[in-house]
Amino acid sequence: LIKYFSLFAEKGFLEIVATTATSVFLPHYIDMPEAINAQIETGLYAHRYFFGQPAEGFWLPYLGYTKGLEKNLRSYGIQYTILDSQSILFSETEPVNGLFTPARFYNSLAVFGRDSENQILGEDSFVKNKIYCDAERDSGFELSTDELKTFEIPGSARQATGYCYWNNFNNEDAEGTVDSEVYNPQKAMEQVCTDAETFLQRKNVRLDKAAALLPVSAVALICTCNAVDLGTKWIEGIAWLEKVIRGAAKYGMNVTSFPDLLPIDIQLQKIKPYSSAAYGAGYGENFLDNSNSWMMRYVRKAAERMIDLAGRFPADTGLKARLLNLGARELLLAQSSELAKMIQEGNNPDYAEKYFKKAIAAFTTVFDSLGSNTVSTEWLTTLEREHSIFPWMNYRIFSKKQ
């Protein structure tokens, strides 16, 4: 699919922004600029590697921001980023145009605030409509063993089949029996049209009110959602997005890219955004609760050691360089906050814990091997083959910048 994303980006139909190497919550490393730079630099290199052009914008995972991150982004030539609405609205300097126009940091990095209204996903969102397909009820778990006998794989347990035949309507009686309705694709598509119209109408009303109150020639709203949810949690989500894009012109609205919303730099108001995130209660606190906080001491110690190794072995080649590259790769993987999120939410927590411990153990083996000047080439080759992500890895990304 990557070549098609790249093709549409080249034609100007799609804008692709870069992000970090893994989904790391960057505020956890604000006192370790080398760790932050390594994540940003790897992400930017991957963007150029796959799409053939540098990125102008940068997406902060979970929209996690704290004071100082703008310096790291700007040092790599990033032109703009996106922050959570409260980060803009709680700025030390009052944003005169709220979320309806971009602003800038004092180092001229442009910043957009995402729309605080989200009807796409969540408890009171479109996805919960009873007509839509219930993506959580898979035939592999819902049907009886007799009904599944024809498709049964010998010796295997129940597993997801991808076939979901029920909608979101569930009526549980006093005896605990669930009365469900069969999914109707035609009715679902009709509801998609209705929800797309509702979404556009709401945004149009907000934009009209803002245009009447603000002394600017154009106002905008940045609407974000997790793309993986469109088509998984919300089966009809892709069809809804198409209806929104096609229907925007009906209301006199344009669907556009970030650079088109950026006037010349001096026209943007300077602000000092507030620390925030689009996770937890708005501050990413769920990444450090009593279920997953134990992870932080290990991954931060590994980051400290990797920064030290990059300084002690600045020009090594051959086997040592391969070992150092493996250590850098394992650290980037261990830094992924998705692991902490999975543990906190109870979503395959055993797997997340096992994966994290394996990555930390691999890095520790690298560290010990360099200290003792011994390495098992068989172990190194096996792990390189198993974790083949970032084949261009260069451990010097963790070096201290002068």
C-alpha positions as CSV (number, residue, x, y, z in Angstrom):
1,L,0.0,0.0,0.0
2,I,2.9,2.4,0.6
3,K,3.5,3.0,-3.1
4,Y,-0.1,4.1,-3.5
5,F,0.0,6.5,-0.5
6,S,3.2,7.9,-2.1
7,L,1.5,8.2,-5.5
8,F,-1.4,10.2,-4.2
9,A,0.9,12.4,-2.1
10,E,2.9,13.2,-5.2
11,K,-0.3,14.2,-7.0
12,G,-1.2,16.5,-4.1
13,F,-4.3,14.6,-3.1
14,L,-2.8,13.4,0.2
15,E,-0.4,14.9,2.8
16,I,1.7,12.5,4.8
17,V,3.3,13.8,8.0
18,A,6.2,12.1,9.8
19,T,6.2,10.7,13.3
20,T,8.6,9.0,15.7
21,A,10.2,5.6,15.1
22,T,7.8,3.9,17.6
23,S,4.8,5.3,19.4
24,V,6.7,6.8,22.3
25,F,5.3,9.3,24.8
26,L,8.0,11.9,24.3
27,P,7.4,13.9,27.5
28,H,8.8,11.0,29.5
29,Y,12.2,11.7,28.0
30,I,12.2,15.5,28.0
31,D,15.4,15.5,30.2
32,M,17.1,13.2,27.7
33,P,17.2,15.1,24.4
34,E,19.4,12.4,22.7
35,A,16.6,9.8,23.2
36,I,14.0,12.2,21.8
37,N,16.3,13.1,18.8
38,A,16.8,9.4,18.1
39,Q,13.1,8.8,17.9
40,I,12.5,11.8,15.7
41,E,15.5,11.2,13.4
42,T,14.6,7.6,12.8
43,G,11.0,8.6,12.0
44,L,12.1,11.3,9.6
45,Y,14.6,8.9,7.8
46,A,11.8,6.3,7.5
47,H,9.5,8.9,6.0
48,R,12.1,9.9,3.4
49,Y,13.0,6.2,2.8
50,F,9.4,5.1,2.0
51,F,8.0,8.3,0.4
52,G,11.0,9.8,-1.2
53,Q,10.6,13.3,0.1
54,P,11.2,15.1,3.4
55,A,8.3,15.7,5.8
56,E,7.1,19.3,6.6
57,G,4.9,18.3,9.5
58,F,5.4,16.0,12.5
59,W,2.8,14.0,14.4
60,L,3.6,13.7,18.1
61,P,2.4,10.2,19.4
62,Y,-0.7,10.6,21.5
63,L,-0.3,14.4,20.9
64,G,2.0,14.2,23.9
65,Y,3.6,17.6,24.4
66,T,5.6,19.3,27.1
67,K,7.7,22.5,27.1
68,G,10.9,22.0,25.1
69,L,9.8,19.5,22.5
70,E,9.4,22.3,20.0
71,K,13.2,22.8,20.0
72,N,13.8,19.2,19.0
73,L,11.3,19.3,16.2
74,R,12.5,22.7,14.9
75,S,16.2,21.5,14.9
76,Y,15.2,18.9,12.2
77,G,13.6,21.5,10.0
78,I,10.0,20.6,10.9
79,Q,7.5,23.3,9.9
80,Y,4.5,22.4,11.9
81,T,2.9,20.0,14.4
82,I,-0.5,19.3,15.9
83,L,-1.4,19.6,19.6
84,D,-4.5,18.7,21.7
85,S,-7.1,21.4,22.1
86,Q,-6.4,22.1,25.7
87,S,-2.7,22.6,25.0
88,I,-3.6,25.6,22.8
89,L,-6.5,26.9,24.9
90,F,-4.5,26.7,28.2
91,S,-1.5,28.5,26.6
92,E,0.4,31.0,28.8
93,T,-0.4,33.5,26.0
94,E,-4.1,33.6,25.2
95,P,-4.7,32.3,21.6
96,V,-6.7,35.2,20.1
97,N,-8.3,32.9,17.4
98,G,-8.6,29.8,19.6
99,L,-8.4,26.6,17.6
100,F,-9.6,28.1,14.3
101,T,-6.2,29.4,13.0
102,P,-2.7,28.1,13.5
103,A,-0.3,29.8,15.8
104,R,3.5,29.4,16.4
105,F,6.0,28.7,19.1
106,Y,8.6,31.4,19.8
107,N,11.1,29.4,17.6
108,S,8.6,29.8,14.7
109,L,7.4,26.2,14.7
110,A,3.8,26.4,13.5
111,V,1.2,24.7,15.7
112,F,-2.4,23.5,15.0
113,G,-4.9,22.7,17.7
114,R,-7.1,19.7,17.0
115,D,-10.9,20.2,17.2
116,S,-12.1,19.5,20.7
117,E,-15.4,18.0,19.4
118,N,-15.2,14.4,18.3
119,Q,-18.3,12.6,17.2
120,I,-16.4,9.9,15.3
121,L,-15.4,7.4,18.0
122,G,-16.2,7.1,21.7
123,E,-19.2,6.3,23.9
124,D,-21.6,8.9,22.3
125,S,-20.2,8.7,18.8
126,F,-21.4,7.6,15.4
127,V,-19.8,4.2,15.7
128,K,-22.1,3.2,18.5
129,N,-25.2,3.5,16.4
130,K,-27.2,0.3,16.7
131,I,-27.5,-0.1,12.9
132,Y,-23.7,-0.4,12.4
133,C,-21.9,-3.7,12.4
134,D,-20.7,-4.9,15.8
135,A,-17.0,-5.5,15.1
136,E,-16.5,-7.1,18.5
137,R,-18.8,-10.1,17.8
138,D,-17.0,-12.4,15.6
139,S,-18.6,-15.7,14.3
140,G,-15.5,-17.6,15.6
141,F,-16.6,-16.8,19.1
142,E,-20.4,-16.4,18.8
143,L,-21.5,-19.5,16.9
144,S,-21.7,-22.9,18.5
145,T,-19.1,-25.6,18.0
146,D,-21.6,-27.5,15.8
147,E,-22.1,-24.5,13.6
148,L,-18.4,-24.0,13.3
149,K,-17.6,-27.7,12.7
150,T,-17.3,-27.3,8.9
151,F,-14.6,-24.6,9.4
152,E,-12.9,-26.0,12.4
153,I,-9.1,-26.2,12.3
154,P,-8.1,-29.5,14.0
155,G,-6.4,-28.9,17.3
156,S,-6.9,-25.2,17.5
157,A,-9.0,-23.1,19.8
158,R,-11.6,-20.6,18.9
159,Q,-10.3,-17.7,16.9
160,A,-11.5,-14.7,15.0
161,T,-12.7,-15.4,11.5
162,G,-13.4,-11.8,10.3
163,Y,-17.1,-12.6,9.7
164,C,-19.4,-10.4,11.8
165,Y,-23.1,-10.8,11.2
166,W,-24.7,-8.8,14.0
167,N,-25.3,-5.1,14.5
168,N,-24.8,-3.0,17.6
169,F,-28.3,-3.6,18.9
170,N,-28.2,-5.7,22.1
171,N,-31.2,-6.2,24.4
172,E,-30.4,-8.4,27.4
173,D,-33.4,-9.7,29.3
174,A,-33.7,-10.5,33.0
175,E,-32.4,-14.0,32.5
176,G,-29.2,-12.8,30.7
177,T,-30.3,-13.8,27.3
178,V,-29.1,-11.4,24.6
179,D,-31.5,-10.5,21.8
180,S,-29.4,-9.4,18.7
181,E,-30.3,-8.2,15.3
182,V,-28.7,-9.3,12.1
183,Y,-26.5,-6.7,10.4
184,N,-28.1,-5.1,7.3
185,P,-25.4,-3.5,5.1
186,Q,-28.0,-1.4,3.1
187,K,-29.4,0.2,6.2
188,A,-25.8,0.8,7.5
189,M,-24.9,2.6,4.3
190,E,-28.0,4.8,4.6
191,Q,-26.9,5.6,8.2
192,V,-23.4,6.5,6.9
193,C,-24.9,9.2,4.7
194,T,-27.0,10.5,7.6
195,D,-24.0,10.6,9.9
196,A,-21.8,12.3,7.3
197,E,-24.4,15.0,6.9
198,T,-24.7,15.4,10.6
199,F,-20.9,15.8,11.0
200,L,-20.7,18.4,8.2
201,Q,-23.6,20.4,9.5
202,R,-22.1,20.6,13.0
203,K,-18.7,21.6,11.6
204,N,-20.3,24.2,9.3
205,V,-22.2,25.8,12.2
206,R,-19.0,26.1,14.3
207,L,-17.0,27.5,11.4
208,D,-19.7,30.0,10.5
209,K,-19.8,31.3,14.1
210,A,-16.1,31.5,14.2
211,A,-15.9,33.4,10.9
212,A,-18.4,35.9,12.2
213,L,-16.5,36.6,15.4
214,L,-12.8,36.4,14.3
215,P,-11.0,39.1,12.3
216,V,-9.4,36.7,9.8
217,S,-10.1,35.8,6.2
218,A,-10.4,32.1,6.7
219,V,-11.1,29.7,9.7
220,A,-10.3,26.0,9.9
221,L,-10.9,23.0,12.1
222,I,-8.4,20.1,12.5
223,C,-10.4,16.9,12.9
224,T,-8.4,13.8,13.9
225,C,-9.1,10.2,14.5
226,N,-7.1,7.0,14.8
227,A,-7.0,5.7,11.2
228,V,-6.8,2.1,12.3
229,D,-10.2,2.4,13.9
230,L,-11.8,3.2,10.5
231,G,-12.5,-0.3,9.2
232,T,-11.8,-2.2,12.4
233,K,-13.8,-0.7,15.3
234,W,-16.0,1.1,12.8
235,I,-16.5,-1.2,9.8
236,E,-18.3,1.6,7.9
237,G,-15.8,4.3,8.8
238,I,-14.1,4.4,5.5
239,A,-17.4,4.9,3.6
240,W,-18.3,7.6,6.1
241,L,-15.0,9.4,5.5
242,E,-15.6,9.3,1.8
243,K,-19.0,10.8,2.2
244,V,-17.6,13.6,4.4
245,I,-14.9,14.5,1.8
246,R,-17.3,14.4,-1.1
247,G,-20.0,16.4,0.8
248,A,-17.9,19.2,2.2
249,A,-18.2,21.4,-0.9
250,K,-22.0,21.4,-0.5
251,Y,-21.5,23.5,2.6
252,G,-18.9,25.7,1.1
253,M,-16.1,24.0,3.1
254,N,-12.7,22.9,1.7
255,V,-10.8,19.8,2.7
256,T,-7.2,20.9,2.5
257,S,-3.7,20.3,3.7
258,F,-1.8,21.9,6.5
259,P,0.7,23.9,4.4
260,D,-2.3,25.6,2.6
261,L,-3.4,26.9,6.0
262,L,-0.1,28.5,6.8
263,P,0.3,32.1,5.9
264,I,3.7,33.8,6.1
265,D,5.4,33.2,9.4
266,I,5.1,36.8,10.8
267,Q,1.3,36.6,10.6
268,L,1.0,33.8,13.2
269,Q,0.5,34.7,16.8
270,K,3.3,33.5,19.2
271,I,2.1,31.3,22.0
272,K,3.4,29.1,24.8
273,P,1.3,25.9,24.7
274,Y,0.4,24.0,27.8
275,S,1.7,20.4,28.5
276,S,-1.0,17.9,27.5
277,A,-1.8,14.7,25.6
278,A,-4.7,13.0,23.9
279,Y,-4.7,10.1,26.3
280,G,-5.9,9.6,29.8
281,A,-7.5,12.7,31.3
282,G,-5.5,14.9,28.9
283,Y,-2.0,14.5,30.3
284,G,-1.0,10.9,29.4
285,E,-1.1,9.9,33.1
286,N,-2.3,6.4,32.2
287,F,1.1,5.6,30.9
288,L,2.4,5.7,34.4
289,D,-0.1,4.1,36.8
290,N,0.3,1.3,39.2
291,S,-0.1,-1.3,36.4
292,N,2.8,-0.2,34.2
293,S,5.0,2.3,36.0
294,W,7.6,-0.4,36.7
295,M,8.5,-0.3,33.0
296,M,9.9,3.2,33.1
297,R,12.9,2.6,35.2
298,Y,14.2,-0.1,32.9
299,V,13.6,1.7,29.6
300,R,15.1,5.0,30.9
301,K,18.2,3.2,32.2
302,A,18.5,1.5,28.8
303,A,18.3,4.9,27.2
304,E,21.0,6.3,29.4
305,R,23.2,3.4,28.6
306,M,22.6,3.7,24.8
307,I,23.5,7.4,24.9
308,D,26.7,6.4,26.8
309,L,27.5,3.7,24.3
310,A,27.1,6.0,21.3
311,G,29.6,8.3,22.9
312,R,32.1,5.6,23.8
313,F,32.0,3.9,20.4
314,P,31.7,6.8,17.9
315,A,33.3,5.2,14.9
316,D,33.1,1.5,15.3
317,T,32.4,-0.8,12.3
318,G,31.9,-4.5,11.7
319,L,30.5,-6.8,14.5
320,K,30.5,-4.0,17.1
321,A,28.5,-1.7,14.9
322,R,26.0,-4.5,14.2
323,L,25.7,-5.0,18.0
324,L,25.3,-1.3,18.7
325,N,22.7,-1.0,15.9
326,L,20.8,-4.0,17.4
327,G,20.9,-2.3,20.8
328,A,19.5,1.0,19.4
329,R,16.7,-0.9,17.6
330,E,15.7,-2.9,20.7
331,L,15.6,0.3,22.7
332,L,13.3,2.1,20.2
333,L,11.0,-0.9,20.4
334,A,11.0,-1.0,24.2
335,Q,10.2,2.7,24.2
336,S,6.8,2.2,22.5
337,S,4.1,3.4,24.9
338,E,1.7,1.1,23.2
339,L,3.1,-1.7,25.5
340,A,2.3,0.4,28.6
341,K,-1.1,1.2,27.1
342,M,-1.9,-2.5,26.5
343,I,-1.0,-3.4,30.0
344,Q,-3.0,-0.5,31.5
345,E,-6.1,-1.3,29.4
346,G,-5.9,-5.0,29.9
347,N,-5.5,-5.6,26.1
348,N,-3.2,-8.7,25.9
349,P,-1.2,-7.5,28.9
350,D,0.8,-10.7,29.1
351,Y,2.0,-10.4,25.6
352,A,2.9,-6.7,26.1
353,E,4.9,-7.5,29.2
354,K,6.7,-10.4,27.6
355,Y,7.6,-8.3,24.5
356,F,8.9,-5.4,26.7
357,K,11.0,-7.7,28.9
358,K,12.4,-9.4,25.8
359,A,13.5,-6.1,24.2
360,I,15.1,-4.9,27.5
361,A,16.9,-8.2,28.0
362,A,18.2,-8.1,24.4
363,F,19.5,-4.5,25.0
364,T,21.1,-5.6,28.3
365,T,22.9,-8.4,26.5
366,V,24.2,-5.9,24.0
367,F,25.5,-3.7,26.8
368,D,27.1,-6.6,28.7
369,S,28.7,-8.0,25.5
370,L,30.3,-4.6,24.7
371,G,31.6,-4.4,28.3
372,S,33.1,-7.8,28.2
373,N,34.2,-7.5,24.5
374,T,32.5,-10.8,23.7
375,V,29.5,-11.5,21.5
376,S,27.6,-14.6,20.2
377,T,27.4,-14.0,16.5
378,E,24.6,-16.7,16.3
379,W,22.5,-14.8,18.8
380,L,23.1,-11.5,17.1
381,T,22.2,-12.9,13.6
382,T,19.1,-14.6,15.0
383,L,17.8,-11.4,16.6
384,E,18.7,-9.2,13.6
385,R,16.6,-11.6,11.5
386,E,13.7,-11.6,14.0
387,H,13.6,-7.8,14.4
388,S,14.3,-6.6,10.9
389,I,12.6,-3.2,11.3
390,F,14.8,-0.2,10.5
391,P,17.3,-2.0,8.3
392,W,19.2,1.3,7.9
393,M,19.7,1.7,11.7
394,N,22.7,3.7,12.8
395,Y,23.3,3.7,16.5
396,R,24.9,7.2,16.3
397,I,21.5,8.7,16.3
398,F,21.8,8.5,20.1
399,S,25.0,10.6,20.1
400,K,25.1,13.9,21.9
401,K,24.6,16.8,19.4
402,Q,27.2,19.6,19.6
